[in-house]
Amino acid sequence: MAAIGLLLVLGPSSGLAAPGQSFEAASNHWAYQPIRNPALPKVREANRVQSPIDAFVLAKLEEKKLTFAPAADRPTLLRRVYYDLIGLPPTFEEIRGFEKDRSRGAFSNVVERLLASPRYGERWGRHWLDVARYADTKDLVLVYGKDALRPYAYTYRDYVIRAFNEDLPFDQFVQDQLAADLSGAALPKWRLAALGFLTLGRLFDNNMHDQIDDQIDTTSRGFLGLTVACARCHDHKYDAIRQQDYYALYGVFASTERPYDLPLIEDPGQIAGGVEFEKQLAKARQELEQHIDSEYARLTENFRQRIGDYLVRAATTKPDLTETTQFTLSLTPDDFRPGLMLRARRLLEQRATSDDHVFGLWSELMALPDERFAAQAGGKAGGPHLTDLTQLTHFTNSNPLVIAALEKTGLTNKTAVARAYGQLLRDVYGRSTNSAAGSPSQELKPEEQELLELVTGKESPIWFPRRDTPKYMSRVEKDRYDGLVANLDKLDVEIPRGPVTLCSGLSFVF
């Protein structure tokens, strides 16, 4: 049924589909049909039928002139149900007791007792852990010994076992593993550990693209029975799954984060050594938080001062491999940050339009041919400034500060336009910081506030949330960050086990 839901959400492909890629044809496959309750087939040996499934099996056997094997003797039957439900053999005494018990409900009583056993969840939870590619160690190439341990992975294992033993409904079992953190405060804390389903896969040496691919693959195989991950590179050849569908799922998983500060699912005061452990962990977290705060403030100020550089690069170059394909880089303080460069490019794609109050003039000036730019714009290097700005279509519908900045700048090429915008934004930001510091500067005017938003607001090309700070750190600072994060895991490995915490939290951050 989950697969049917996915197909309904994905919708039909537009245009002509290649053979084997038709949504209509794929949706007619037997696996995607609604569950129905067919009539039971008639069989000759009706006395051998003990369940509706038996009738269907026996009907096919009788078509081949076959029938069921003889009934198993009682010791064999008992061994089968023991291995099936708890994975262990019955004891000699249990076999003898079952042989003597000839009551009508003897076998049902054994089944109910085994289903109630804690061993049942351990036996069948193990199969789901295989689906969820559970591991309690990291697969990073240069990680060995204690550093390779995932100290809280066991909480996901325990969640799965408990879910089986407490007969957690399957729809809740699915929801827990995909979005337990969005279920609200009423959700029992132990069920938060279900998010390990998304975070206990391979690390691929911290390649985020491959990590997300692993999440898509595990989710689609485990819950839908579909290998959606193939669509990372191409439309499916035999299923109605397109590359567009894959990257829609990619966007969902890319909008999540794995916090290093994991929420508690048990009270430290109720566990031996828990309070002391939390004190040491809090000290290590504080050192990490201070490092992040320091880098966030430093990087934010640096990028605001360099906003002009980002606009110039976005306006005059095409995206390179570092922006589009690399998952990790060893950065120096002066390097452009790929993620912010992409934001700058997207900002210009969205805002450089004829009706934009700030970038309307940018749009018109950037549309001039390169070889005729200086002549049409009216400026020459070291020569007169732009004198015919009033002739441009967007002159009357632009921020007056933008007009003034362009009027006093010698616009000899498109780079000069981008630099003029960048300098203007930097000047406005400087005035805002002077005002905040208590200088006699007047409060910012509306046209200044509009420009300041491009430097400090969430739509700014150089804005990033504090949680993303590690992505933009330079090599030395990033190495220190990684060491401080690793130390959190080491504490749990080296210090006697503290309170149980969420194995691998995941937060949706749309």
Buried (B, 14 or more C-beta within 10 A) or exposed (E): EBBBEBBEEBEEBEEEBEEEBBBEEBBEEEEBEEEEEEEBBEBEEEEBBEEEEBBBBBBEBBEEEEEEEEEEEBBEBBBEBBEEBBEEEBEEEBBEBBEEEEEEEBBEEBEEEBBEBEBBBBBBBBEBBEEBBBBBEBEBEEBEEEBBBBBBBBBBBBBBBBBBBEEBEEEBBBBBBBBBBEBEEEBEBBBBBBBBBBBBBBBBBEBBBBBBBBBBBBBBBBBBEBBBBBBBEEBBEEBBBBBEBBBEBBEBBBEBBEEBEBEBBBEBEEBEEBBEBBEEBEEBBEEBBEBBEEBBEBBBEBBBBBBBBBBBBBBEEEEEEBBEEEEEEEBEEEEBBBEBBBBBBEBBEEBBEEEBBBBBBBBBBBEBEEEEBBEBBBBEEEEEBBEEBEEBEBBEEBBEBBBEBBBEBBBBBBBBBBBBBBBBBBBBBBBBEEBEEEEEBEEBEEBBEBBBBBBBEEEBBBBBEEBBBBBBBBEEBBEBBEEBBEBBBBBBBEEEBBBBBBBBBBBEEE
